Amino acid sequence: MPELHPDILIVGAGVVGLATALKLAERGVSVTLLDRQQVGREASWAGAGMLPPGNLANAVTPEARLRSYSHSLWPEFADDLIARTGIDIGYHICGAIEVCSSETQNQLEQHATEWQHEGIRIERLSAFDVQRHVADLDDRFDIAIYLPDFGQVRNPRYLQALKAACLQRGVEILEHTHALDIRQKDDRIDEVRIGNRTLHFDRICFAAGAWSSSLLQPLGFTIPVKPVRGQIVQLQLPFQPFRCVIELGRRYLVPRRDGLILIGSTEEDAGFAKHTTTEGVSGLLEFAKSLIPSLAHAEVVQTWAGLRPGSPDELPLLGHVPGFSNVFIGAGHFRSGLQMSPATGTILADVMLGQVPAISMDGLAADRFPGAQALA
C-alpha cells in the first residue's frame, strides 16, 4: 500500500484548511490537504466575502481579537496572493452602511458604541447622507452608520488563489476522499488510510467545517459544531447602483464591481440539507426590494445555499484538541470563516509548530464548552 509522509495532514480544504496549509508551507513544512469533495466548494465558496474592520490595539473580546487580527493581515495577504498567482481576488475597501428599522434603532446605537470603543472609524449619517451613499435606498431608512474601512473579497476567486498558492508551495491536495480510515494509538493519530494509500504524519488538523463533529466524535472528542444553512440570491444589473455593503441586522446586500449584487442570508437549522427553498429565496428578494425598491427589476442570475459551521457562541474552536498529543482543530467559524481566514491560518500554523500566537487564545479553545470533551 503506497505511503505518504507529510509533516502535517489537514482534513478539510475549505478556506481555513487552505490558509493554514499555505501558512505552514511558507515555513517549510510539508503538508497534505484532504477534502471530501472539490477544494473550497462548501461554506467557503457560498459566502458573500464581507470583511468588517477591526482595531487590534483595542480589541477586547475573542471575536474582536480574531476579526481585528485578520483585518490587519488582509491587505498584505491579498496583495501577496495576487502577485503569486495572478488571480484577482476582488479584494477592496468598499465601505458599509448599517441601517435600522424602528424596532432595531437601539441595536444600531449599540453597534455604533461598540465600534467607537474599539477605535474603529464610523460616521453617523443623516437622511441626506444616507441618500448620498445609496440614492435608491428606501427613504424610511433615515438613520444609519457608515464604516469606511469595511472591505470585501470574491469568494470563488480567493479560493482559487489559495489553492494555486498552496500548489506552488508544494502542498499536496487530495480531493474526493470520502472514506477516511483514521487510526488512533493511545493519545496519537498518526495514520490515515484512503483507498489504497496510507498517510503517516506528525500532526493532524481537522478543518472540515460543519463535518468536523462527525470526524472527531468516533475518536472520542465531541464538539458542539453543527450545520446552519444559509441561502443567497445573486442579482445582475447593467450598472452598479451602490458601491458599499448595506446591512440590516444580519441580512445584507453586497455589490460587486461588475454589477452583480448578493442578497444574504438565511440562517436555518436544516441539518445537512444544502438546497435553496422557495421560502428562503422569496424572503431574500422581498428583503432586497424593501431596501432598494428598484431591485425589483434586476435579473436573478442564480441562487445557492451553503452550510455554515455553527458553534454555540458563533466563534471557532482553535488549537490543540485535549486528550491528544498531536491533534488540532480549526472549525466553527459560523459566518466568519472567510473574513477570519488569514488570522486563523496563521494562528493554527503557530500552534502546530509550537509557537505563541500573536493574539490571546482565551475564548477560542477547543474544550471551552461543557459538552466538548475527550471521552475516556
C-alpha positions, 0 to 999 in steps of 0.5 A, a space after each residue: 500500500 503506497 505511503 505518504 509522509 507529510 509533516 502535517 495532514 489537514 482534513 478539510 480544504 475549505 478556506 481555513 484548511 487552505 490558509 493554514 496549509 499555505 501558512 505552514 508551507 511558507 515555513 517549510 513544512 510539508 503538508 497534505 490537504 484532504 477534502 471530501 469533495 472539490 477544494 473550497 466548494 462548501 461554506 467557503 465558496 457560498 459566502 458573500 466575502 464581507 470583511 468588517 474592520 477591526 482595531 487590534 490595539 483595542 480589541 477586547 473580546 475573542 471575536 474582536 481579537 480574531 476579526 481585528 487580527 485578520 483585518 490587519 493581515 488582509 491587505 498584505 495577504 491579498 496583495 501577496 496572493 495576487 502577485 503569486 498567482 495572478 488571480 484577482 481576488 476582488 479584494 477592496 475597501 468598499 465601505 458599509 452602511 448599517 441601517 435600522 428599522 424602528 424596532 432595531 434603532 437601539 441595536 444600531 446605537 449599540 453597534 455604533 458604541 461598540 465600534 467607537 470603543 474599539 477605535 474603529 472609524 464610523 460616521 453617523 449619517 443623516 437622511 441626506 447622507 444616507 441618500 448620498 451613499 445609496 440614492 435608491 435606498 428606501 427613504 424610511 431608512 433615515 438613520 444609519 452608520 457608515 464604516 469606511 474601512 469595511 472591505 470585501 473579497 470574491 469568494 470563488 476567486 480567493 479560493 482559487 488563489 489559495 489553492 494555486 498558492 498552496 500548489 506552488 508551495 508544494 502542498 499536496 491536495 487530495 480531493 474526493 476522499 470520502 472514506 477516511 480510515 483514521 487510526 488512533 494509538 493511545 493519545 496519537 493519530 498518526 495514520 490515515 488510510 484512503 483507498 489504497 494509500 496510507 498517510 503517516 504524519 506528525 500532526 493532524 488538523 481537522 478543518 472540515 467545517 460543519 463535518 468536523 463533529 462527525 470526524 472527531 466524535 468516533 475518536 472520542 472528542 465531541 464538539 458542539 459544531 453543527 450545520 446552519 444553512 444559509 441561502 443567497 440570491 445573486 442579482 445582475 444589473 447593467 450598472 452598479 447602483 451602490 458601491 458599499 455593503 448595506 446591512 440590516 441586522 444580519 441580512 445584507 446586500 453586497 455589490 460587486 464591481 461588475 454589477 452583480 449584487 448578493 442578497 444574504 442570508 438565511 440562517 436555518 437549522 436544516 441539518 445537512 440539507 444544502 438546497 435553496 427553498 422557495 421560502 428562503 429565496 422569496 424572503 431574500 428578494 422581498 428583503 432586497 426590494 424593501 431596501 432598494 425598491 428598484 431591485 425589483 427589476 434586476 435579473 436573478 442570475 442564480 441562487 445557492 445555499 451553503 452550510 455554515 459551521 455553527 458553534 454555540 457562541 458563533 466563534 471557532 474552536 482553535 488549537 490543540 484538541 485535549 486528550 491528544 498529543 498531536 491533534 488540532 482543530 480549526 472549525 466553527 467559524 459560523 459566518 466568519 470563516 472567510 473574513 477570519 481566514 488569514 488570522 486563523 491560518 496563521 494562528 493554527 500554523 503557530 500552534 502546530 509548530 509550537 509557537 505563541 500566537 500573536 493574539 490571546 487564545 482565551 475564548 477560542 479553545 477547543 474544550 471551552 464548552 461543557 459538552 466538548 470533551 475527550 471521552 475516556 
